[in-house]
Every structure is written in structure tokens, then in C-alpha cells.
């Protein structure tokens, strides 16, 4: 088996892995896999030394990378205007699987991803607020950002005899670039072993308190199911999100989770 065939098989496996996560509702994992694959495809498109793919095939790979980014944007932002569904993305599977012999029209009217770096999970672009210099007045025009609603936290459940209410207090998150995060908030969800949501998903209000490498939240989150009613294998997920002005959508920067055996009275530190 040639190296190029192995590469295509690896791309197809990554594509299938991402769409599987997507279909299971595992948004963070799906977006991570889409970003990784998009970066690999874009690297091939930008390579001038690779004779393995024709210019037309590279153009198709660039369009697939663009569709992966569109799907990621749709998953990460409910306000994304160019919604790209999982069903749309799955139409590309036979193309990436047979890229070496594919000779039909691309099913979507998209432009290949421009020649630029695609950030994989764990990599972060410079999030400093961009300023445009007004040459007439010499003043800096600070870019404006959409204002988020003040969270979607829900009230405590009514108490029931013999049942335990579960309240989580989120104090703060530590990040090396905490000061650069724009409109940061945390999404809290409870999922079973298959990644299915067991409770309504809740968002904290946007934090306005940053100190050194910490972003403070100091909010109580009321889990909408009594502790005894949570199934075995369930976990509570915390997704840290922030606004990316260059891409104009909200991105998941990192996440953490608590398993049932970690739930106990008192403080706990969860690794990201």
C-alpha cells in the first residue's frame, strides 16, 4: 500500500470519527476532530513539495476543509448564519474516501479555505482586541462584540423525601491566557455513557472578573435531577467558551468533567 493511500485512509477514518461524535451529540469531541482533519487537509493543500495530489484534487481538499470549518461553526454557535448540517457533511464522505479517483462536481458551492493556519484543539490564536486606525483623526476604533444574555442558570429543584439535591458552585478557572478571553462563560451539561444529555444544558453568565491567570465566576449551578436519579456512568461536563472576534463566533476552548464518584461535599479541583 502506497503512502498516499495510507494518508487518504487516515483522513477517511478521522472524518468518520468526527461524524460519529457529531451524531452522538458529543460536540466538543466532534469539533476537535473536525479541526484536526481540516488542518491536515489544509497542510496538504498548501504544500508545494507534494506531487501526490493534482491541483484539482487539492482544490477539492480545500473545499472539504471549508465544510469542516462550517460544520464546526454551526456546532459551536447557535447564531451562526451559514448553518451546515451533519447530513450535509456526510455527503462528503465518499469524496474524501475516493479523493484519488473522484472526478465529479463538488456538491456544495464553497470556496477552499484560504491559505492560513487552522488551529487544532489546544492551540489558540492571539485574541487581543484588534484596533483599526482612523487615519483622519488618529484615533483607535475598538472592534465591538455582540452582547450575550446573562446566562441560563435554572432554579433549584423542589425537595423530595429521601432524595439529594445537587448544587455545584463554580468559583474560578485557571488559564495562562485568562486576560485575553473575551466574553468567557461555562456551559454545564449532564450526560450518560452515550453522550446523551440528561438535563437541560445551562450557561453561566459572562464573567467580568479576571485576576492574574484566573477568571472568576462564583455562581451556583443547580443540577436538574436528584443525585439518586442519575444513571451509573453519568458525568457532569463543564465547557469553557469565549468569543473569537476574528472568526465572529463563540468557541469552546477547553472542557472538564466530573464522574459520579467525584461528587462529594466540599471543594474540588478539576483538571482541564
C-alpha positions in Angstrom: 0.0 0.0 0.0 1.4 3.4 -1.0 1.9 6.2 1.4 -0.7 8.4 -0.3 -3.3 5.6 0.0 -2.5 5.3 3.7 -2.9 9.1 4.1 -6.3 9.0 2.4 -7.4 6.1 4.7 -6.3 8.1 7.7 -8.3 11.1 6.6 -11.3 9.0 6.0 -11.0 7.4 9.4 -10.7 10.8 11.0 -13.8 12.1 9.1 -15.8 9.1 10.2 -14.7 9.5 13.8 -15.8 13.2 13.8 -19.2 12.5 12.2 -19.8 9.6 14.7 -19.1 12.0 17.6 -21.3 14.5 15.9 -24.2 12.1 15.6 -23.8 11.0 19.3 -24.2 14.6 20.4 -20.5 14.8 21.6 -20.0 18.3 20.3 -16.6 19.0 21.9 -15.1 15.8 20.6 -16.6 16.3 17.1 -15.3 19.9 16.8 -11.8 18.8 17.9 -11.8 16.0 15.3 -13.0 18.3 12.6 -10.4 20.9 13.4 -7.6 18.3 13.4 -8.7 16.9 10.0 -9.2 20.4 8.5 -5.7 21.3 9.5 -4.3 18.1 7.9 -6.1 18.8 4.7 -5.0 22.4 4.6 -1.4 21.4 5.2 -1.6 19.2 2.1 -3.3 21.9 0.1 -0.5 24.4 1.0 2.3 22.0 0.4 4.3 22.9 -2.8 6.5 19.8 -2.5 3.8 17.1 -2.6 3.3 15.5 -6.0 0.7 13.1 -4.7 -2.3 15.2 -5.5 -3.2 17.2 -8.6 -4.2 20.9 -8.3 -7.8 19.9 -8.8 -7.7 17.4 -6.0 -6.0 19.9 -3.7 -8.8 22.4 -4.5 -11.4 19.7 -3.5 -9.4 19.0 -0.3 -9.6 22.7 0.4 -13.3 22.7 -0.1 -13.7 19.8 2.3 -11.7 21.7 4.9 -14.0 24.7 4.4 -17.0 22.5 5.0 -15.4 21.0 8.2 -15.0 24.6 9.5 -18.6 25.5 8.6 -19.9 22.4 10.5 -17.7 23.3 13.5 -19.0 26.8 13.5 -22.6 25.5 13.3 -22.0 23.3 16.3 -20.3 26.0 18.4 -22.6 28.9 17.8 -26.4 28.9 17.7 -26.1 32.3 16.0 -24.1 31.0 13.1 -25.8 32.3 9.9 -24.4 29.7 7.5 -25.7 26.6 9.2 -24.1 23.5 7.8 -25.8 20.2 9.0 -24.4 16.8 9.8 -26.4 15.4 6.8 -24.7 17.9 4.6 -21.2 17.0 5.9 -21.9 13.2 5.4 -22.3 13.8 1.7 -18.6 14.4 1.6 -17.6 11.0 2.9 -17.4 9.3 -0.5 -15.4 12.2 -1.8 -12.7 12.1 0.9 -12.6 8.3 0.8 -12.1 8.3 -3.0 -10.2 11.6 -3.5 -7.7 9.9 -5.8 -10.3 8.9 -8.3 -13.1 11.4 -7.6 -14.0 13.4 -10.8 -17.5 14.8 -10.2 -18.7 18.3 -9.3 -18.4 19.2 -5.6 -21.9 19.1 -4.0 -21.7 22.5 -2.3 -20.9 25.9 -3.6 -18.0 26.8 -1.3 -14.6 28.3 -1.7 -11.5 26.4 -0.5 -10.2 27.5 2.9 -7.8 30.5 2.3 -4.1 29.8 2.8 -3.8 30.4 6.6 -3.2 28.3 9.7 -6.2 26.3 11.0 -5.9 26.0 14.8 -6.1 22.5 16.2 -7.5 21.8 19.7 -5.2 23.3 22.4 -3.8 25.9 20.0 -5.1 29.4 20.4 -4.7 32.4 18.1 -3.9 35.8 19.5 -7.2 37.1 21.0 -6.1 40.6 21.6 -8.8 43.1 20.6 -8.0 44.4 17.1 -7.9 48.1 16.5 -8.3 49.9 13.3 -6.5 53.2 13.0 -8.6 56.1 11.8 -6.1 57.9 9.6 -8.2 61.1 9.5 -8.4 61.5 13.3 -5.6 59.3 14.5 -7.9 57.6 17.0 -8.2 53.9 17.5 -11.6 52.3 16.7 -12.1 49.4 19.1 -14.0 46.5 17.5 -17.3 45.8 19.1 -18.6 42.4 20.1 -22.2 41.0 20.4 -23.6 41.1 23.9 -24.6 37.8 25.4 -27.6 37.3 27.6 -26.8 36.9 31.3 -26.7 33.1 31.5 -29.4 30.4 31.5 -28.9 29.0 35.0 -32.0 27.3 36.4 -33.6 27.4 39.9 -33.2 24.6 42.5 -35.5 21.6 42.1 -38.2 21.1 44.8 -37.0 18.8 47.6 -38.3 15.2 47.7 -38.1 12.8 50.7 -35.1 10.6 50.5 -33.7 12.5 47.5 -30.5 14.5 47.4 -30.3 17.9 45.7 -27.1 18.7 43.9 -25.7 22.2 43.8 -22.3 23.0 42.2 -20.6 26.2 43.0 -18.2 27.2 40.2 -15.6 29.5 41.7 -13.0 30.1 39.0 -11.0 28.7 36.2 -7.2 29.0 35.8 -5.8 29.6 32.3 -2.4 31.1 31.2 -4.1 33.5 28.8 -7.1 34.3 31.0 -6.8 38.0 30.4 -7.2 37.6 26.6 -10.5 35.6 26.7 -13.4 37.7 25.5 -16.9 37.2 27.0 -16.0 34.0 28.8 -18.6 31.7 30.2 -19.1 28.0 31.1 -21.7 25.6 29.7 -22.8 22.9 32.1 -24.4 19.6 30.9 -25.1 16.2 32.4 -24.6 13.3 30.0 -24.9 9.5 30.1 -22.4 7.0 28.8 -23.7 7.5 25.2 -23.2 11.3 25.4 -26.9 12.0 25.6 -28.0 15.0 27.7 -29.9 14.0 30.8 -30.7 17.6 31.9 -31.3 21.0 30.3 -28.0 22.5 29.3 -27.1 25.6 31.4 -24.8 28.6 30.7 -23.2 30.7 33.4 -23.4 34.5 33.0 -20.4 36.0 31.2 -17.6 36.6 33.7 -16.4 40.2 34.1 -13.9 39.4 36.9 -10.4 38.4 35.8 -7.4 38.3 38.1 -3.9 37.2 37.0 -4.4 33.8 35.4 -7.9 33.2 36.8 -11.4 34.0 35.5 -13.9 34.2 38.4 -17.5 33.0 38.1 -18.7 32.5 41.7 -22.1 31.1 40.7 -24.2 28.2 41.9 -25.4 25.7 39.4 -28.5 23.6 40.3 -28.4 20.2 38.6 -31.9 19.5 37.4 -32.0 15.8 38.6 -31.7 14.4 42.0 -28.4 12.6 42.7 -30.1 9.2 43.2 -31.8 9.5 39.7 -28.6 10.0 37.8 -27.7 6.7 36.0 -24.5 4.8 36.5 -21.7 6.2 34.3 -23.2 9.7 34.0 -20.9 12.6 34.2 -21.2 16.4 34.6 -19.4 18.4 31.8 -18.0 21.9 32.0 -17.2 23.6 28.7 -15.3 26.9 28.8 -16.3 29.1 25.9 -15.2 32.5 24.7 -15.9 34.8 21.8 -13.4 34.9 18.8 -13.6 38.3 17.1 -11.6 37.2 14.1 -14.0 34.4 13.3 -17.1 36.1 14.8 -18.3 33.1 16.7 -18.1 31.6 20.2 -15.6 28.8 20.5 -15.0 26.0 23.1 -11.5 26.5 24.4 -11.4 23.5 26.8 -13.5 21.3 28.9 -13.5 19.1 32.0 -15.9 16.7 33.6 -16.8 15.1 37.0 -17.8 11.5 37.3 -20.3 10.3 39.9 -17.7 9.0 42.3 -16.1 12.5 42.4 -19.3 14.2 43.7 -18.9 14.8 47.4 -19.3 17.7 49.8 -16.5 20.3 49.8 -14.2 21.9 47.3 -12.7 20.0 44.4 -10.2 21.0 41.6 -10.9 19.5 38.2 -8.1 19.3 35.6 -8.8 20.6 32.1 
